[in-house]
Amino acid sequence: MKMLNFGSLNIDKVYSVSHLVKEGDTFLGFFISQLIKSQNVKHSLEIVSKAASITVSRNGASDSIPSLR
């Protein structure tokens, strides 16, 4: 899949993107599960940001999602 990055009205750069949904899936899944466990939004967001940053640093879709264990 290719994604266009628009400057003003000119196309500045074209990026090749292999998978776009894994970061959002990881963020939402971890957020909901952590919020249910701790009921603390700040703590949940701290865990979620770590999980999402691990996900974007790995290749693949479901294989890139970290585990809490």
PAROZA-912517 format. One record per atom (N, C-alpha, C): z, x, y. Coordinates in pm, whole numbers, padded with zeros to 5 digits, always signed. Example, Ala and Ser with C-alpha at 12.3 -4.5 7.8 and 13.67 -1.06 7.14 Angstrom:
BEGIN
+00780+01319-00569
+00780+01230-00450
+00780+01320-00330
+00708+01285-00225
+00714+01367-00106
+00787+01290+00003
This chain:
BEGIN
+00000+00084-00115
+00000+00000+00000
+00000+00089+00122
-00074+00051+00225
-00077+00127+00349
-00011+00046+00459
+00057+00115+00545
+00129+00050+00654
+00082+00112+00784
+00054+00030+00882
+00008+00081+01011
+00124+00087+01109
+00129+00197+01182
+00228+00212+01287
+00155+00200+01420
+00188+00099+01499
+00117+00074+01624
+00193+00135+01741
+00119+00206+01826
+00173+00254+01952
+00157+00140+02050
+00100+00163+02167
+00078+00053+02260
-00017-00047+02196
-00145-00024+02208
-00242-00109+02139
-00328-00027+02045
-00308+00102+02043
-00387+00191+01957
-00311+00219+01828
-00386+00238+01720
-00323+00276+01593
-00296+00425+01599
-00170+00462+01591
-00133+00602+01600
-00139+00673+01466
-00090+00609+01362
-00079+00676+01233
-00086+00575+01120
-00139+00617+01006
-00140+00534+00886
-00053+00602+00783
+00044+00528+00729
+00136+00581+00628
+00103+00520+00493
+00115+00598+00390
+00103+00546+00254
+00243+00515+00205
+00267+00390+00168
+00400+00346+00127
+00392+00294-00016
+00475+00349-00104
+00467+00310-00244
+00544+00181-00274
+00656+00161-00210
+00738+00043-00240
+00824+00012-00120
+00819-00112-00071
+00893-00146+00050
+01020-00225+00026
+01034-00290-00088
+01146-00382-00103
+01272-00320-00160
+01266-00202-00216
+01384-00148-00285
+01502-00125-00191
+01478-00081-00068
+01588-00055+00025
+01657-00186+00064
+01579-00287+00092
+01636-00417+00129
+01708-00482+00013
+01651-00470-00107
+01716-00524-00226
+01849-00456-00251
+01850-00324-00237
+01974-00248-00256
+02077-00288-00151
+02034-00295-00026
+02125-00330+00083
+02188-00467+00060
+02105-00566+00035
+02157-00702+00019
+02243-00716-00106
+02198-00660-00218
+02274-00669-00342
+02410-00603-00332
+02412-00481-00278
+02540-00411-00263
+02629-00483-00162
+02570-00533-00052
+02651-00599+00050
+02720-00723-00007
+02644-00807-00075
+02703-00929-00131
+02810-00897-00234
+02782-00802-00324
+02880-00770-00428
+03007-00708-00368
+02991-00620-00269
+03108-00558-00207
+03186-00657-00122
+03115-00747-00056
+03183-00848+00026
+03265-00943-00061
+03213-00979-00176
+03287-01065-00269
+03411-00992-00322
+03394-00863-00353
+03507-00786-00407
+03615-00761-00303
+03576-00716-00185
+03677-00673-00087
+03699-00772+00026
+03604-00857+00053
+03608-00952+00164
+03632-00880+00297
+03583-00757+00305
+03596-00677+00426
+03456-00630+00465
+03405-00682+00575
+03267-00653+00616
+03248-00504+00647
+03341-00444+00719
+03328-00302+00756
+03322-00213+00632
+03413-00234+00539
+03414-00156+00415
+03285-00179+00336
+03240-00303+00329
+03117-00337+00257
+02998-00264+00318
+02989-00261+00450
+02877-00195+00516
+02880-00043+00496
+02998+00015+00485
+03007+00159+00458
+02949+00191+00320
+02985+00113+00219
+02933+00132+00084
+02783+00108+00082
+02740+00001+00147
+02599-00038+00148
+02512+00070+00211
+02557+00128+00321
+02475+00231+00388
+02460+00354+00300
+02563+00389+00226
+02554+00502+00133
+02457+00471+00019
+02467+00350-00036
+02378+00311-00146
+02232+00307-00101
+02206+00252+00017
+02069+00244+00066
+02013+00382+00096
+02095+00474+00147
+02044+00609+00174
+02015+00685+00046
+02090+00660-00060
+02058+00720-00190
+01927+00664-00241
+01907+00534-00226
+01786+00468-00275
+01660+00525-00210
+01663+00545-00079
+01543+00595-00011
+01515+00741-00043
+01613+00813-00094
+01592+00955-00126
+01535+00975-00267
+01522+00867-00344
+01472+00877-00482
+01338+00806-00497
+01261+00849-00595
+01133+00784-00626
+01155+00665-00719
+01062+00572-00713
+01068+00458-00803
+01138+00339-00739
+01135+00230-00810
+01196+00107-00757
+01336+00090-00815
+01347+00026-00930
+01480-00001-00986
+01552+00126-01030
+01476+00230-01066
+01539+00356-01107
+01609+00426-00991
+01570+00394-00869
+01627+00461-00752
+01756+00397-00703
+01789+00279-00753
+01910+00209-00708
+02032+00270-00776
+02129+00317-00696
+02248+00381-00754
+02342+00283-00821
+02430+00337-00901
+02532+00258-00969
+02669+00291-00909
+02759+00196-00911
+02894+00223-00859
+02981+00298-00957
+02934+00315-01078
+03016+00383-01180
+03004+00531-01170
